[in-house]
Amino acid sequence: MAKRGDFLSLADFSAQQLWGWLKLARDLKAEWRAGGNKPVLQGKTLGLLFQKPSLRTRVSFEMGMRHLGGDALYLSPNEIGLGGRESVADVARVLSRYVDGIMARVFSHAHVVELARYSTVPVINGLSDFTHPCQGLTDLFTVWEKVGRLEGVKLAYVGDGNNVATSLLFGGTKLGVHVSVGTPAGYEPSAAVLAQAQAFAAENGGRVSVTNDPLQAVADADVIYTDVWASMGQEAEKAARAAIFPPFQLNARLIAAAKPTVIAMHCLPAHRGEEITDEVADGPHSALFDQAENRMHAQKAILADLL
């Protein structure tokens, strides 16, 4: 469990806490569209610590802080050398003297955990190899916005059982969602992640199912979600994965197997023609770009609460 004030994994929070952020995200988005957010973070600065590049993570956090009246300071991989040029513990202790919060986008989840351990200001996991909680909260917000509810919704995730799948499993099962994972044999989320998600589902009315049949995964789904087949750091596996994953491509065939009102989601960047087709990404079922915008609003809720 993270110390109070950190945002490392959706597994760390109760359904009540998650709903609090979702409702705050809804309110902040409406306020922004009505003319702008109140400067509730005036005088606050968020340090943005990057090991991995990102379009959405950097811009959504920078603009989120700006919308709320605060500042963001971008720290590139070459400037910091986290865990190499300087120890993770020392980076955490130094940054804590300068900024009011740290957002870290890292390769190893151990790094974000260590940052949180030694930091005296809130640490937000902007992505790690284990989980992607900011994306997960965004996704739940987007489903709630599009479907009108979360309890009883079937969200089918097709593709690699990666950090995004983990966040959907943790967050979804806390809020009564049926998370159906369709993935090739050997690429399922870990047994530990599935066991934890099953426990959350039992407590909160959610469901978890895992199959190696993509059509079974998406049957009667309200939402179909996919992600890249090979994440950053898995480039050596790209060719092997490209030969295994095509049946799990989010295409017209999978859309037709779900509910007629199904929405298609992808956290982006998308490798069009691989895990998702142009026909789906740009078609009437797509929520990809509303989802991308919602990163900013969901993260504003986290920032407004923690900072």
C-alpha positions in Angstrom: 0.0 0.0 0.0 1.3 3.4 -1.0 1.8 6.1 1.7 -1.0 8.6 1.9 -0.8 11.1 -1.0 0.8 8.8 -3.6 -0.9 7.5 -6.7 0.9 4.3 -7.7 -1.7 1.7 -8.6 -5.5 1.6 -8.7 -5.2 -1.5 -6.4 -4.3 0.9 -3.6 -7.7 2.7 -3.5 -11.3 1.9 -2.5 -14.2 2.1 -4.8 -15.3 5.2 -2.9 -12.0 6.9 -3.6 -12.1 6.0 -7.3 -15.7 7.3 -7.6 -14.6 10.5 -5.9 -11.9 11.1 -8.6 -14.3 10.2 -11.4 -16.9 12.6 -10.2 -14.3 15.3 -9.7 -13.0 14.7 -13.3 -16.5 15.1 -14.6 -17.0 18.4 -12.7 -13.6 19.7 -13.8 -14.2 18.8 -17.4 -17.6 20.6 -17.4 -16.1 23.6 -15.6 -13.3 23.8 -18.2 -15.7 23.6 -21.1 -17.9 26.3 -19.5 -15.0 28.8 -19.6 -12.1 27.5 -17.5 -11.1 25.9 -14.2 -10.6 27.7 -10.9 -6.9 28.2 -10.1 -7.0 25.7 -7.2 -3.3 24.8 -7.7 -1.9 28.4 -7.9 1.6 28.5 -6.6 2.0 24.7 -7.0 4.6 23.0 -9.3 4.6 19.4 -10.5 7.9 17.9 -11.5 7.5 15.6 -14.6 10.2 12.9 -14.5 10.5 10.9 -17.7 12.4 7.8 -18.6 10.0 7.0 -21.5 8.8 9.6 -24.0 5.1 10.3 -24.3 2.8 12.8 -26.2 -0.3 12.4 -24.0 1.4 12.0 -20.6 3.5 15.2 -21.0 1.0 17.4 -22.6 -2.0 16.3 -20.5 -0.1 16.9 -17.2 1.4 20.2 -18.3 -2.0 21.5 -19.5 -3.8 20.1 -16.5 -1.5 22.0 -14.2 -1.9 25.1 -16.3 -5.7 24.8 -16.3 -5.6 24.6 -12.4 -3.3 27.6 -12.1 -0.1 25.7 -11.4 3.1 25.0 -13.2 4.8 21.9 -14.5 8.6 21.3 -14.9 9.6 18.8 -17.6 12.7 16.7 -16.7 14.0 14.7 -19.7 15.6 11.2 -19.4 19.1 12.7 -20.3 18.8 15.3 -17.6 18.2 12.9 -14.7 19.6 9.5 -15.5 17.3 8.0 -12.9 18.9 5.1 -11.1 22.1 5.5 -13.2 23.7 9.0 -13.0 21.9 9.5 -9.7 20.2 7.1 -7.3 16.4 7.0 -7.2 16.4 7.8 -3.5 18.5 10.9 -4.0 16.4 12.1 -6.9 13.3 11.8 -4.8 14.8 13.6 -1.8 16.2 16.5 -4.0 13.0 17.0 -6.0 10.9 17.0 -2.8 12.8 20.2 -1.8 11.9 21.9 -5.1 8.4 20.8 -6.2 5.0 20.1 -4.7 4.5 16.7 -6.5 6.4 14.3 -8.8 4.9 12.5 -11.8 7.2 9.7 -12.9 7.0 7.8 -16.2 9.4 4.9 -15.8 10.5 1.5 -17.1 10.6 -0.3 -13.8 7.8 -0.2 -11.3 10.4 -0.6 -8.6 11.7 2.9 -9.5 8.3 4.6 -8.9 7.9 2.7 -5.6 11.3 3.8 -4.5 10.6 7.4 -5.5 7.5 7.3 -3.3 9.4 5.7 -0.4 11.9 8.5 -0.3 9.8 11.5 -1.5 8.1 13.8 1.0 5.7 15.1 -1.7 3.0 13.0 -3.6 4.3 10.7 -6.3 2.1 9.9 -9.3 2.8 6.9 -11.5 2.6 8.2 -15.0 3.4 4.6 -16.3 5.5 1.7 -15.2 6.0 -1.8 -16.6 3.5 -3.1 -14.0 0.6 -0.7 -14.2 -0.7 2.5 -15.7 -3.1 3.9 -13.2 -3.6 7.4 -14.7 -4.7 5.6 -17.9 -6.9 3.2 -16.0 -8.8 6.0 -14.2 -9.1 7.8 -17.6 -10.6 4.7 -19.2 -13.1 4.2 -16.4 -14.1 7.9 -16.7 -14.5 7.5 -20.5 -16.6 4.3 -20.2 -18.8 6.0 -17.5 -19.2 9.0 -19.8 -20.1 7.0 -22.9 -22.1 4.1 -21.5 -23.7 6.0 -18.6 -22.7 3.5 -15.9 -19.9 1.2 -14.8 -21.6 -1.4 -12.7 -22.5 -4.4 -14.9 -20.6 -3.0 -18.0 -18.7 -5.7 -19.9 -15.3 -4.3 -20.9 -13.4 -6.7 -23.2 -9.6 -6.1 -23.4 -8.0 -7.9 -26.4 -4.2 -8.1 -26.8 -1.2 -8.3 -24.6 -1.9 -8.7 -20.9 0.3 -5.7 -20.1 0.3 -2.7 -17.7 -2.8 -1.2 -19.2 -4.7 -4.5 -18.8 -3.6 -4.6 -15.2 -5.0 -1.2 -14.5 -8.3 -2.1 -16.2 -8.5 -5.2 -14.1 -7.7 -3.5 -10.8 -9.9 -0.4 -11.4 -12.7 -2.1 -13.2 -13.3 -4.8 -10.7 -13.4 -2.2 -7.9 -16.3 -0.5 -9.6 -18.4 -3.5 -10.6 -17.2 -3.9 -14.2 -16.9 -7.3 -15.9 -13.4 -7.2 -17.3 -13.0 -9.8 -20.0 -9.4 -10.4 -21.2 -8.8 -12.0 -24.6 -5.2 -12.8 -25.2 -3.0 -15.4 -26.9 -1.8 -18.3 -24.7 1.2 -17.2 -22.7 0.4 -13.5 -22.8 -2.2 -13.4 -20.1 -1.9 -11.0 -17.1 0.1 -12.6 -14.3 -1.6 -15.1 -11.9 -1.0 -12.6 -9.1 -2.7 -9.8 -10.9 -5.7 -12.0 -11.8 -6.0 -13.3 -8.2 -6.0 -9.7 -6.9 -8.6 -8.7 -9.5 -10.8 -11.7 -8.6 -10.6 -10.6 -5.0 -11.7 -7.0 -5.8 -14.5 -8.4 -8.0 -15.8 -10.5 -5.2 -15.9 -7.5 -2.9 -17.4 -5.0 -5.3 -19.6 -7.0 -7.7 -17.3 -7.0 -10.7 -16.3 -10.0 -12.8 -13.1 -11.3 -14.3 -12.8 -13.7 -17.3 -9.8 -14.7 -19.4 -9.9 -16.5 -22.7 -7.6 -17.3 -25.6 -10.6 -16.8 -28.0 -11.0 -13.2 -29.1 -14.6 -13.7 -30.2 -15.5 -15.2 -26.9 -13.8 -12.3 -25.1 -15.9 -9.6 -26.9 -19.3 -11.4 -27.0 -21.9 -9.0 -25.8 -19.3 -6.4 -24.8 -20.2 -2.8 -24.2 -16.6 -1.8 -24.7 -13.7 -3.3 -26.6 -10.2 -2.1 -25.7 -6.8 -2.8 -27.2 -3.2 -1.7 -26.9 0.0 -2.1 -28.8 1.2 -5.7 -29.2 4.8 -4.8 -28.1 5.4 -2.1 -25.6 8.5 0.1 -25.2 11.3 -2.1 -24.1 9.9 -5.2 -25.9 11.2 -4.3 -29.4 13.2 -7.5 -29.5 9.9 -9.5 -29.3 8.1 -7.4 -32.0 8.4 -9.8 -34.9 7.4 -12.9 -32.8 4.4 -11.0 -31.4 3.4 -9.8 -34.9 3.0 -13.4 -35.9 0.9 -14.4 -32.9 -1.5 -11.5 -32.2 -3.4 -10.8 -35.6 -6.5 -12.8 -34.5 -6.8 -10.2 -31.6 -6.8 -7.2 -33.9 -9.6 -4.8 -33.1 -11.4 -4.8 -36.5 -14.8 -4.9 -38.0 -15.1 -8.6 -37.2 -14.6 -8.1 -33.5 -16.9 -5.0 -33.5 -19.7 -7.1 -35.1 -19.3 -9.8 -32.4 -20.1 -7.2 -29.6 -23.2 -5.2 -28.8 -24.4 -2.9 -31.6 -23.6 0.1 -29.4 -20.1 -1.1 -28.5 -17.4 1.6 -28.1 -13.8 1.0 -29.2 -10.9 2.2 -27.1 -7.1 2.4 -27.3 -4.8 4.3 -25.0 -2.6 5.4 -28.0 -0.2 5.6 -29.7 -1.9 3.2 -32.1 0.0 1.1 -34.7 -2.8 1.2 -37.3 -3.1 -1.9 -39.3 -1.6 -4.0 -36.4 -3.7 -4.0 -33.2 -6.4 -1.7 -34.6 -7.7 -0.9 -38.1 -8.3 2.6 -39.5 -11.9 1.5 -40.0 -12.4 1.1 -36.3 -10.1 3.9 -35.1 -11.8 6.4 -37.2 -15.3 4.8 -37.3 -18.6 5.5 -35.5 -17.7 3.2 -32.6 -14.4 5.0 -31.8 -13.9 6.8 -28.5 -10.1 7.1 -29.0 -9.8 10.8 -29.1 -12.4 11.6 -26.4 -10.4 9.1 -24.3 -7.1 10.9 -25.1 -8.7 14.2 -24.0 -9.9 12.6 -20.8 -6.4 11.9 -19.7 -6.1 15.6 -18.9 -9.4 15.8 -17.0 -8.9 12.6 -15.0 -5.4 13.7 -14.1 -6.6 17.1 -13.0 -8.9 15.3 -10.5 -5.8 13.5 -9.1 -3.7 16.7 -9.0 -6.4 18.8 -7.4 -6.9 16.2 -4.7 -3.3 15.2 -4.0 -1.4 18.5 -4.4 
